[in-house]
Amino acid sequence: MKRLKTLLKEKIDNCFLFEGEDYELYTRGCSMILRACGLTFEDFNLVKFDDENYSMKAVVDACEIMPMGSPYRVIILKNIEKVSENDKKLLQNYLKSPLSTTILIILDFYNKFSSIKNEATFVDCSRFDKATLSSVVVSELAKKNKKISGEALDTLIDYCNGYLTRIVCQLDKLVYFDLDDSLITKKLIDTMVTPDSEIVVFELTEALGQRKADKALKILEELKKEQGILALIINHFRRLFFISISDLPDKELASLLGVKEFAISKQKAQVKNFSKMQLKKIYALLEEVDFSIKSGAMLQENALYFLALSILYI
């Protein structure tokens, strides 16, 4: 975001491509561009496309219209799921000679337009590192005359799995819960914020690795009705297995497994709770359970307990 802010002071490019998993950064970056454009008469000069009204021809046609009473006309293309090769060619042809008064903003959560990175200003909306995220949270709270303890800040970031999108959704209820107390504590975070499913799976894995059966079963009881939780558990242990047998640097391993680098560093700490042979057996067990569910031989809730209890005694 800092890089985008600096770029906008120098020049407003004709195309911006946003990619990454933290959607709050899309919103903030898009707002920065709109402010820099000094947009007026938005009914005419701001056009938005999503899956409901999308066609690349309509997008290109909109890009080729001059603004009215404003220095720029802004076209926003938002999270299109189905993009054909012909669509990409149409866009690339337009970007070879874009209209100088048109600003095209592509919010590409599904990474459908990665092929045009060289023709656009790329805005990385991946999750912030912990230090940057901490700074943003403290700054946001200061605007509302609130402070947060270090322990509470760490817990909030962990519970929200490092997503600014989730954190922002939590801040208002934390700020207004007690107007007489200016400090947000860990106790308040524990009371008001529900941990992200991935974090709970991390805690479950930790309990299983340390052979804390009571804690593991208690976590499972809370998780069993969550949609997609078994897939999260299976993917988590698969990553642990691949981490245990790989000598690749964290960055390369993260790219190979399709996760962020900080997730690899966290899971590397968990690998120490298991031997390579245990993880190999667990990996084989995951394949067995996955097949049993897909073939209808086992219900998901039963599979969760079977998997957890099997891991405890591997």
Residue frames as qw, qx, qy, qz and C-alpha x, y, z in Angstrom:
[[0.000, 0.883, 0.470, 0.000, 0.00, 0.00, 0.00],
 [0.312, -0.765, 0.109, 0.553, 2.87, 2.39, 0.75],
 [0.381, -0.096, 0.614, 0.685, 4.31, 1.73, -2.71],
 [0.174, 0.637, 0.673, 0.335, 0.93, 2.43, -4.32],
 [0.165, -0.910, -0.265, 0.273, 0.60, 5.68, -2.37],
 [0.359, -0.562, 0.344, 0.661, 4.04, 6.79, -3.57],
 [0.342, 0.177, 0.715, 0.584, 3.29, 5.85, -7.18],
 [0.097, 0.783, 0.603, 0.121, 0.02, 7.78, -7.21],
 [0.210, -0.843, -0.038, 0.493, 1.83, 10.96, -6.15],
 [0.285, -0.388, 0.551, 0.682, 4.05, 10.67, -9.22],
 [0.314, 0.158, -0.605, -0.714, 1.67, 9.35, -11.86],
 [0.702, 0.127, 0.508, -0.482, -1.72, 7.66, -12.24],
 [0.102, -0.182, 0.874, 0.439, -1.23, 4.69, -14.57],
 [0.544, 0.071, -0.338, -0.765, -3.93, 3.52, -16.93],
 [0.837, -0.139, -0.463, -0.256, -4.28, 0.03, -15.48],
 [0.248, -0.505, 0.692, -0.453, -3.94, -1.37, -11.96],
 [0.755, -0.044, -0.624, -0.194, -4.03, -5.10, -11.22],
 [0.447, -0.508, 0.522, -0.519, -4.85, -6.15, -7.63],
 [0.804, 0.001, -0.585, -0.110, -4.14, -9.74, -6.56],
 [0.118, 0.277, -0.748, 0.592, -3.90, -11.40, -3.15],
 [0.399, -0.368, -0.839, -0.038, -6.05, -12.92, -0.42],
 [0.191, -0.436, -0.531, 0.701, -6.68, -9.96, 1.92],
 [0.187, 0.661, 0.586, 0.430, -9.69, -8.15, 0.51],
 [0.238, -0.881, -0.231, 0.337, -9.49, -5.15, 2.85],
 [0.392, -0.432, 0.357, 0.730, -6.36, -4.15, 0.93],
 [0.250, 0.417, 0.666, 0.565, -8.35, -4.17, -2.33],
 [0.104, -0.869, -0.483, -0.035, -10.83, -1.75, -0.79],
 [0.368, -0.783, 0.022, 0.501, -8.15, 0.56, 0.59],
 [0.421, -0.175, 0.513, 0.728, -6.08, 0.55, -2.59],
 [0.186, 0.573, 0.660, 0.449, -9.08, 1.20, -4.79],
 [0.181, -0.913, -0.335, 0.147, -10.13, 4.14, -2.59],
 [0.431, -0.577, 0.222, 0.657, -6.62, 5.61, -2.86],
 [0.333, 0.131, 0.616, 0.702, -6.77, 5.51, -6.66],
 [0.028, 0.760, 0.598, 0.252, -10.25, 7.08, -6.77],
 [0.292, -0.867, -0.145, 0.376, -9.10, 9.92, -4.50],
 [0.426, -0.376, 0.399, 0.720, -6.01, 10.50, -6.64],
 [0.280, 0.381, 0.676, 0.565, -8.17, 10.68, -9.76],
 [0.105, 0.247, 0.191, -0.944, -10.28, 13.52, -8.34],
 [0.008, 0.313, 0.861, 0.401, -13.34, 11.85, -9.80],
 [0.329, 0.253, 0.286, -0.863, -16.55, 13.84, -10.28],
 [0.698, 0.245, -0.186, -0.647, -19.91, 12.94, -11.89],
 [0.289, -0.281, 0.914, -0.054, -19.53, 9.34, -10.73],
 [0.720, 0.359, 0.472, -0.360, -22.79, 8.26, -12.35],
 [0.698, 0.698, -0.109, -0.122, -21.05, 8.72, -15.70],
 [0.299, 0.760, -0.562, 0.131, -17.34, 8.50, -14.88],
 [0.273, -0.363, 0.855, -0.251, -17.32, 5.43, -12.62],
 [0.818, 0.130, -0.326, -0.456, -18.36, 2.11, -14.19],
 [0.408, -0.397, 0.793, -0.219, -18.25, -1.25, -12.37],
 [0.748, 0.186, -0.524, -0.363, -18.29, -4.75, -13.83],
 [0.450, -0.332, 0.783, -0.272, -18.75, -8.02, -11.92],
 [0.211, 0.024, 0.958, 0.193, -19.95, -11.52, -12.83],
 [0.358, 0.587, 0.645, -0.334, -23.51, -10.27, -13.32],
 [0.418, 0.859, 0.115, -0.273, -22.80, -7.71, -16.05],
 [0.350, -0.601, 0.558, 0.452, -19.37, -8.78, -17.31],
 [0.836, 0.448, 0.241, 0.206, -18.29, -9.15, -20.90],
 [0.565, -0.330, 0.191, 0.732, -14.81, -8.14, -21.99],
 [0.268, 0.472, 0.458, 0.704, -16.18, -6.33, -25.03],
 [0.252, -0.879, -0.349, -0.208, -18.36, -4.20, -22.76],
 [0.609, -0.643, -0.011, 0.465, -15.35, -3.48, -20.52],
 [0.501, -0.020, 0.348, 0.792, -13.17, -2.39, -23.47],
 [0.078, 0.677, 0.479, 0.553, -16.01, -0.31, -24.92],
 [0.406, -0.875, -0.257, 0.055, -16.43, 1.45, -21.55],
 [0.628, -0.443, 0.128, 0.627, -12.67, 2.10, -21.43],
 [0.406, 0.192, 0.432, 0.782, -12.78, 3.89, -24.78],
 [0.062, -0.855, -0.439, -0.267, -15.31, 6.54, -23.72],
 [0.269, 0.418, -0.243, 0.833, -14.01, 9.99, -22.78],
 [0.233, -0.413, -0.670, 0.571, -14.78, 11.33, -19.26],
 [0.043, -0.747, -0.401, -0.528, -17.40, 14.02, -18.71],
 [0.280, -0.859, 0.047, -0.426, -16.51, 17.00, -16.49],
 [0.775, -0.566, 0.274, 0.061, -13.68, 15.06, -14.83],
 [0.071, 0.728, -0.637, -0.245, -10.01, 14.49, -15.63],
 [0.039, 0.225, -0.968, -0.106, -10.50, 10.72, -15.59],
 [0.826, -0.082, -0.160, -0.534, -13.05, 7.99, -16.15],
 [0.204, -0.402, 0.865, -0.221, -12.58, 4.90, -13.93],
 [0.819, 0.031, -0.414, -0.396, -13.58, 1.36, -14.86],
 [0.375, -0.434, 0.752, -0.326, -13.55, -1.27, -12.09],
 [0.744, 0.117, -0.596, -0.278, -13.48, -4.95, -13.02],
 [0.440, -0.495, 0.548, -0.511, -14.32, -6.89, -9.85],
 [0.433, -0.227, 0.848, -0.204, -13.46, -10.56, -9.17],
 [0.749, 0.328, -0.268, -0.510, -14.48, -12.20, -12.43],
 [0.724, -0.275, 0.626, -0.092, -14.48, -16.00, -12.08],
 [0.764, 0.291, 0.533, 0.219, -14.71, -17.07, -15.73],
 [0.120, 0.820, -0.277, -0.486, -12.33, -15.46, -18.18],
 [0.898, 0.358, 0.233, 0.106, -11.69, -16.88, -21.66],
 [0.621, -0.164, 0.307, 0.702, -8.45, -16.70, -23.63],
 [0.259, 0.610, 0.435, 0.610, -10.23, -14.43, -26.09],
 [0.315, -0.921, -0.227, -0.031, -11.15, -12.09, -23.20],
 [0.623, -0.569, 0.157, 0.513, -7.47, -11.86, -22.25],
 [0.511, 0.191, 0.431, 0.719, -6.49, -11.09, -25.84],
 [0.032, 0.829, 0.399, 0.391, -9.10, -8.33, -26.09],
 [0.457, -0.874, -0.064, 0.156, -7.78, -6.77, -22.90],
 [0.654, -0.326, 0.296, 0.615, -4.14, -7.07, -23.93],
 [0.397, 0.474, 0.446, 0.647, -4.92, -5.44, -27.28],
 [0.145, -0.928, -0.263, -0.220, -6.62, -2.52, -25.52],
 [0.589, -0.749, 0.064, 0.298, -3.70, -2.09, -23.10],
 [0.675, 0.134, 0.273, 0.672, -1.26, -1.72, -25.99],
 [0.127, 0.281, 0.152, 0.939, -2.75, 1.72, -26.55],
 [0.171, -0.602, -0.726, 0.284, -5.10, 2.65, -23.67],
 [0.006, 0.839, 0.260, 0.478, -7.10, 5.87, -23.61],
 [0.371, 0.277, -0.446, 0.766, -5.03, 8.28, -21.51],
 [0.346, -0.351, 0.199, -0.847, -8.08, 9.52, -19.57],
 [0.866, -0.238, -0.269, -0.348, -9.29, 6.03, -18.60],
 [0.125, -0.484, 0.794, -0.347, -8.12, 4.27, -15.43],
 [0.826, -0.077, -0.470, -0.302, -8.87, 0.54, -15.42],
 [0.304, -0.478, 0.702, -0.431, -8.78, -1.12, -11.97],
 [0.758, 0.023, -0.602, -0.249, -8.85, -4.93, -11.99],
 [0.509, -0.456, 0.576, -0.448, -9.64, -6.53, -8.64],
 [0.709, 0.284, -0.601, -0.235, -8.50, -10.07, -9.37],
 [0.617, -0.456, 0.526, -0.368, -9.11, -12.24, -6.30],
 [0.938, 0.096, 0.318, -0.097, -9.22, -15.37, -8.48],
 [0.359, -0.533, 0.586, 0.495, -5.96, -14.61, -10.34],
 [0.696, 0.516, 0.499, 0.038, -7.58, -14.74, -13.78],
 [0.411, 0.907, 0.006, 0.092, -5.63, -11.81, -15.22],
 [0.654, -0.593, 0.287, 0.373, -2.08, -12.65, -14.08],
 [0.706, 0.291, 0.398, 0.509, -1.01, -12.69, -17.75],
 [0.245, 0.847, 0.175, 0.439, -1.29, -8.87, -17.96],
 [0.603, -0.680, -0.123, 0.398, 1.04, -8.10, -15.02],
 [0.536, -0.096, 0.242, 0.803, 3.59, -6.58, -17.38],
 [0.089, 0.507, 0.433, 0.740, 1.00, -4.23, -18.88],
 [0.427, -0.784, -0.309, -0.327, -0.37, -3.03, -15.53],
 [0.038, -0.564, 0.561, -0.605, 0.74, -1.58, -12.22],
 [0.660, -0.207, -0.722, -0.010, 0.62, -4.58, -9.92],
 [0.361, -0.559, 0.342, -0.663, -0.75, -4.16, -6.39],
 [0.465, 0.031, -0.871, 0.158, 0.05, -7.04, -4.05],
 [0.561, -0.467, 0.069, -0.680, -2.83, -7.61, -1.62],
 [0.695, -0.058, -0.691, 0.190, -1.28, -10.55, 0.20],
 [0.608, -0.744, -0.274, 0.046, -1.55, -10.54, 3.97],
 [0.044, 0.875, -0.355, 0.326, 0.76, -8.07, 5.70],
 [0.575, 0.119, -0.681, 0.438, 3.65, -9.33, 7.78],
 [0.493, -0.608, -0.584, 0.213, 2.99, -9.22, 11.54],
 [0.355, -0.315, -0.159, 0.866, 4.97, -6.03, 12.17],
 [0.070, -0.143, -0.362, -0.918, 3.12, -4.07, 9.48],
 [0.426, -0.505, -0.674, -0.331, -0.23, -5.48, 10.55],
 [0.473, -0.511, -0.508, 0.507, 0.46, -4.54, 14.18],
 [0.192, -0.162, 0.023, 0.968, 1.30, -0.99, 13.13],
 [0.234, -0.302, -0.528, -0.759, -1.94, -0.69, 11.13],
 [0.489, -0.554, -0.672, -0.034, -4.08, -1.99, 14.02],
 [0.410, -0.441, -0.351, 0.717, -2.48, 0.35, 16.56],
 [0.058, -0.019, 0.219, 0.974, -2.96, 3.27, 14.15],
 [0.335, -0.417, -0.634, -0.559, -6.63, 2.41, 13.52],
 [0.506, -0.578, -0.605, 0.209, -7.32, 2.16, 17.25],
 [0.333, -0.257, -0.176, 0.890, -5.53, 5.45, 17.97],
 [0.111, -0.265, -0.393, -0.873, -8.02, 7.20, 15.68],
 [0.568, -0.533, -0.482, -0.400, -10.72, 6.03, 18.10],
 [0.244, -0.678, 0.428, -0.546, -8.77, 6.89, 21.25],
 [0.950, -0.257, 0.086, -0.154, -8.12, 3.24, 22.06],
 [0.058, 0.647, -0.761, 0.008, -4.99, 1.27, 22.88],
 [0.961, -0.016, -0.204, -0.189, -4.32, -2.48, 22.83],
 [0.593, -0.621, 0.510, 0.054, -1.96, -4.53, 24.98],
 [0.165, 0.540, -0.766, -0.308, 0.84, -6.43, 23.25],
 [0.258, 0.010, 0.960, -0.104, -0.65, -9.79, 24.26],
 [0.505, 0.556, 0.496, -0.436, -4.09, -8.76, 23.02],
 [0.380, 0.708, -0.333, -0.493, -2.65, -7.54, 19.71],
 [0.023, 0.346, -0.918, -0.193, -0.83, -10.84, 19.12],
 [0.345, 0.235, 0.875, -0.244, -3.99, -12.78, 19.97],
 [0.491, 0.654, 0.208, -0.536, -6.19, -10.66, 17.68],
 [0.321, 0.616, -0.580, -0.426, -3.81, -11.17, 14.76],
 [0.076, -0.168, 0.982, 0.029, -3.59, -14.91, 15.43],
 [0.419, 0.377, 0.728, -0.390, -7.36, -15.35, 15.82],
 [0.518, 0.726, 0.084, -0.444, -7.90, -13.49, 12.54],
 [0.856, 0.133, 0.383, 0.319, -5.16, -15.53, 10.84],
 [0.408, -0.294, 0.280, 0.818, -3.32, -12.37, 9.78],
 [0.199, 0.557, 0.608, 0.529, -6.18, -11.06, 7.63],
 [0.020, -0.068, -0.164, 0.984, -6.71, -7.30, 7.89],
 [0.417, -0.271, -0.526, -0.690, -10.17, -7.92, 6.42],
 [0.616, -0.443, -0.651, 0.020, -11.19, -9.95, 9.48],
 [0.407, -0.220, -0.418, 0.782, -9.42, -7.66, 11.93],
 [0.107, -0.130, -0.112, -0.979, -11.25, -4.56, 10.65],
 [0.546, -0.392, -0.563, -0.481, -14.56, -6.38, 11.11],
 [0.638, -0.402, -0.586, 0.299, -13.66, -7.03, 14.76],
 [0.332, 0.119, -0.263, 0.898, -12.33, -3.58, 15.69],
 [0.307, -0.446, -0.144, -0.828, -15.64, -1.71, 16.01],
 [0.761, -0.487, -0.363, -0.228, -17.16, -4.19, 18.46],
 [0.711, -0.157, -0.378, 0.571, -13.91, -4.20, 20.45],
 [0.178, 0.271, -0.091, 0.942, -13.78, -0.40, 20.51],
 [0.410, -0.392, -0.103, -0.817, -17.39, 0.12, 21.55],
 [0.648, -0.288, -0.704, 0.037, -17.72, -2.77, 23.99],
 [0.509, -0.665, -0.360, 0.411, -16.56, -0.62, 26.91],
 [0.289, 0.823, 0.090, 0.481, -16.33, 3.11, 26.19],
 [0.436, -0.882, 0.133, -0.121, -14.97, 3.84, 29.67],
 [0.755, -0.411, 0.405, 0.313, -11.89, 1.63, 29.26],
 [0.355, 0.818, -0.313, -0.327, -9.34, 2.86, 26.73],
 [0.068, -0.499, 0.854, 0.131, -7.32, -0.40, 26.76],
 [0.890, 0.132, -0.237, -0.367, -8.27, -3.53, 24.81],
 [0.415, -0.519, 0.733, -0.145, -7.06, -6.61, 26.69],
 [0.197, 0.178, -0.936, -0.233, -6.47, -10.24, 25.77],
 [0.214, 0.269, 0.844, -0.411, -9.47, -11.19, 27.93],
 [0.461, 0.557, 0.157, -0.673, -11.69, -9.02, 25.74],
 [0.359, 0.437, -0.674, -0.476, -10.26, -10.58, 22.56],
 [0.026, 0.021, -0.997, 0.062, -10.93, -14.08, 23.94],
 [0.298, 0.417, 0.668, -0.539, -14.51, -13.07, 24.78],
 [0.417, 0.667, 0.115, -0.607, -15.40, -11.16, 21.60],
 [0.390, 0.602, -0.553, -0.424, -13.39, -12.72, 18.75],
 [0.948, 0.041, 0.289, -0.125, -13.98, -16.20, 17.35],
 [0.357, -0.511, 0.648, 0.437, -10.71, -17.77, 16.15],
 [0.559, 0.489, -0.442, -0.503, -10.39, -18.43, 12.42],
 [0.982, 0.004, 0.053, -0.183, -10.93, -22.09, 11.48],
 [0.723, 0.490, -0.394, 0.284, -7.32, -22.45, 10.29],
 [0.055, -0.599, 0.565, -0.565, -6.09, -21.29, 13.69],
 [0.788, -0.273, 0.337, -0.438, -8.31, -23.82, 15.46],
 [0.955, 0.256, -0.150, 0.016, -6.95, -26.55, 13.18],
 [0.385, 0.611, -0.524, 0.453, -3.44, -25.41, 14.13],
 [0.415, -0.483, 0.527, -0.563, -4.37, -25.74, 17.82],
 [0.953, -0.021, 0.114, -0.281, -5.87, -29.19, 17.17],
 [0.800, 0.444, -0.349, 0.203, -2.68, -30.33, 15.43],
 [0.063, 0.612, -0.574, 0.541, -0.61, -28.99, 18.32],
 [0.687, -0.335, 0.413, -0.495, -2.74, -30.94, 20.81],
 [0.980, 0.168, -0.035, -0.106, -2.49, -34.14, 18.74],
 [0.604, 0.571, -0.444, 0.336, 1.27, -33.76, 18.35],
 [0.060, -0.504, 0.617, -0.601, 1.72, -33.30, 22.09],
 [0.408, -0.173, -0.897, 0.005, -0.60, -36.26, 22.82],
 [0.185, 0.076, 0.486, -0.851, -3.07, -34.05, 24.71],
 [0.054, -0.310, -0.900, -0.302, -6.12, -36.22, 23.99],
 [0.037, -0.661, -0.633, 0.402, -8.59, -34.31, 26.22],
 [0.026, 0.609, -0.073, -0.789, -7.74, -30.98, 24.60],
 [0.020, 0.121, -0.749, -0.652, -7.85, -32.47, 21.09],
 [0.052, -0.440, -0.889, -0.119, -11.30, -34.00, 21.65],
 [0.018, -0.695, -0.419, 0.584, -12.60, -30.76, 23.16],
 [0.053, 0.466, -0.347, -0.812, -11.47, -28.84, 20.06],
 [0.037, -0.093, -0.883, -0.459, -13.04, -31.49, 17.80],
 [0.022, 0.581, 0.772, -0.258, -16.36, -31.11, 19.62],
 [0.077, 0.711, 0.115, -0.689, -16.34, -27.39, 18.72],
 [0.041, 0.432, -0.580, -0.689, -15.25, -28.05, 15.13],
 [0.340, 0.121, 0.923, 0.131, -17.42, -30.97, 14.08],
 [0.374, 0.713, 0.567, -0.175, -20.29, -28.86, 12.69],
 [0.014, 0.727, -0.265, -0.634, -18.02, -26.50, 10.74],
 [0.810, 0.565, 0.138, -0.077, -18.34, -26.83, 6.96],
 [0.628, 0.697, -0.277, 0.207, -15.13, -27.85, 5.21],
 [0.427, -0.781, 0.434, -0.141, -13.21, -28.42, 8.43],
 [0.910, -0.106, 0.375, 0.140, -12.09, -31.93, 7.48],
 [0.691, 0.633, 0.062, 0.343, -10.52, -30.60, 4.27],
 [0.040, -0.907, 0.300, -0.293, -8.60, -28.02, 6.35],
 [0.711, -0.530, 0.459, -0.053, -7.30, -30.73, 8.68],
 [0.904, 0.214, 0.299, 0.221, -6.29, -33.00, 5.79],
 [0.492, 0.792, -0.057, 0.358, -4.51, -30.16, 3.96],
 [0.308, -0.860, 0.350, -0.206, -2.76, -29.10, 7.17],
 [0.789, -0.365, 0.487, 0.076, -1.28, -32.56, 7.79],
 [0.814, 0.475, 0.197, 0.272, -0.36, -32.98, 4.13],
 [0.232, 0.896, -0.212, 0.313, 1.65, -29.77, 4.34],
 [0.560, -0.691, 0.445, -0.103, 3.33, -30.99, 7.55],
 [0.911, 0.013, 0.374, 0.174, 4.38, -34.17, 5.74],
 [0.653, 0.659, 0.078, 0.366, 5.82, -32.32, 2.74],
 [0.095, -0.917, 0.290, -0.258, 7.61, -29.84, 5.01],
 [0.750, -0.516, 0.414, -0.007, 9.17, -32.72, 6.96],
 [0.849, 0.085, 0.414, 0.318, 10.69, -34.31, 3.84],
 [0.486, 0.803, 0.128, 0.321, 11.71, -31.12, 2.02],
 [0.601, -0.333, -0.038, 0.726, 14.99, -29.20, 2.15],
 [0.261, 0.630, 0.337, 0.649, 13.63, -26.29, 0.11],
 [0.100, 0.029, -0.297, 0.949, 13.74, -22.73, 1.51],
 [0.199, 0.467, 0.670, -0.542, 10.47, -21.49, 3.05],
 [0.326, 0.526, -0.110, -0.777, 9.72, -19.20, 0.10],
 [0.317, 0.237, -0.786, -0.475, 10.04, -21.97, -2.51],
 [0.054, -0.194, -0.964, 0.174, 8.12, -24.44, -0.36],
 [0.258, 0.480, 0.442, -0.713, 5.33, -21.89, 0.17],
 [0.397, 0.438, -0.371, -0.716, 5.04, -21.37, -3.59],
 [0.243, 0.113, -0.936, -0.228, 5.01, -25.13, -4.21],
 [0.068, -0.326, -0.900, 0.282, 2.29, -25.76, -1.61],
 [0.088, -0.590, -0.490, -0.636, 0.23, -22.69, -2.51],
 [0.470, -0.780, -0.379, 0.166, 0.45, -21.01, 0.90],
 [0.062, 0.943, -0.178, 0.274, 2.17, -17.93, 2.32],
 [0.523, 0.433, -0.596, 0.428, 5.71, -18.04, 3.65],
 [0.264, -0.436, 0.532, -0.676, 4.69, -17.24, 7.24],
 [0.899, -0.120, 0.031, -0.421, 2.37, -20.29, 7.22],
 [0.837, 0.274, -0.440, 0.176, 5.35, -22.51, 6.39],
 [0.203, 0.462, -0.589, 0.631, 7.42, -21.07, 9.23],
 [0.595, -0.331, 0.340, -0.649, 4.56, -21.67, 11.70],
 [0.964, 0.022, -0.082, -0.253, 4.04, -25.24, 10.53],
 [0.598, 0.451, -0.587, 0.308, 7.77, -26.01, 10.66],
 [0.207, -0.433, 0.610, -0.630, 7.53, -25.51, 14.42],
 [0.827, -0.095, 0.232, -0.503, 4.74, -28.11, 14.53],
 [0.798, 0.360, -0.478, -0.071, 6.69, -30.66, 12.50],
 [0.134, 0.478, -0.748, 0.441, 8.93, -31.11, 15.57],
 [0.634, -0.199, 0.466, -0.585, 5.99, -32.74, 17.37],
 [0.942, 0.207, 0.169, -0.201, 6.06, -35.68, 14.93],
 [0.490, -0.359, 0.667, 0.432, 8.69, -38.00, 13.50],
 [0.301, 0.370, -0.549, -0.687, 8.98, -38.34, 9.71],
 [0.134, -0.080, -0.979, -0.131, 7.68, -41.91, 10.00],
 [0.140, 0.482, 0.693, -0.518, 4.63, -40.73, 11.97],
 [0.303, 0.565, -0.048, -0.766, 3.86, -38.08, 9.36],
 [0.222, 0.218, -0.809, -0.498, 4.25, -40.65, 6.58],
 [0.039, -0.281, -0.953, 0.108, 1.73, -42.93, 8.34],
 [0.189, 0.570, 0.429, -0.675, -0.62, -39.99, 8.94],
 [0.254, 0.428, -0.421, -0.758, -0.36, -39.03, 5.26],
 [0.194, -0.025, -0.933, -0.301, -1.40, -42.58, 4.26],
 [0.022, 0.437, 0.800, -0.410, -4.25, -42.40, 6.80],
 [0.224, 0.503, 0.068, -0.832, -5.46, -39.13, 5.27],
 [0.292, 0.211, -0.689, -0.629, -5.72, -40.77, 1.85],
 [0.155, -0.213, -0.964, 0.027, -7.69, -43.65, 3.38],
 [0.075, 0.521, 0.586, -0.616, -10.13, -41.35, 5.23],
 [0.236, 0.432, -0.219, -0.842, -10.57, -39.07, 2.21],
 [0.279, 0.052, -0.837, -0.469, -11.47, -42.06, 0.03],
 [0.088, -0.329, -0.905, 0.254, -13.86, -43.45, 2.67],
 [0.172, 0.524, 0.344, -0.760, -15.79, -40.17, 2.83],
 [0.303, 0.388, -0.417, -0.763, -15.98, -39.70, -0.95],
 [0.298, -0.004, -0.905, -0.303, -17.16, -43.30, -1.40],
 [0.616, -0.408, -0.155, -0.656, -19.82, -42.87, 1.30],
 [0.730, -0.100, -0.653, 0.172, -18.26, -45.47, 3.61],
 [0.447, -0.326, -0.490, 0.674, -17.74, -42.94, 6.40],
 [0.050, -0.927, -0.342, -0.148, -19.59, -39.82, 7.60],
 [0.316, 0.698, -0.238, 0.598, -17.58, -36.63, 8.06],
 [0.485, -0.713, 0.263, -0.433, -18.20, -36.37, 11.82],
 [0.961, -0.230, 0.145, 0.043, -17.13, -39.99, 12.33],
 [0.764, 0.461, -0.093, 0.441, -14.12, -39.39, 10.10],
 [0.010, -0.822, 0.272, -0.501, -12.99, -36.46, 12.25],
 [0.686, -0.579, 0.357, -0.256, -12.91, -38.55, 15.42],
 [0.977, 0.088, 0.119, 0.157, -11.42, -41.58, 13.66],
 [0.568, 0.659, -0.166, 0.464, -8.65, -39.40, 12.23],
 [0.194, -0.789, 0.345, -0.469, -7.88, -37.65, 15.51],
 [0.820, -0.433, 0.331, -0.174, -7.85, -40.80, 17.63],
 [0.933, 0.263, 0.032, 0.242, -5.74, -42.65, 15.04],
 [0.373, 0.743, -0.267, 0.487, -3.16, -39.82, 15.02],
 [0.484, -0.724, 0.338, -0.357, -2.95, -39.87, 18.82],
 [0.838, -0.312, 0.447, -0.036, -1.85, -43.52, 18.73],
 [0.797, 0.574, -0.136, 0.132, 0.34, -43.58, 15.62]]
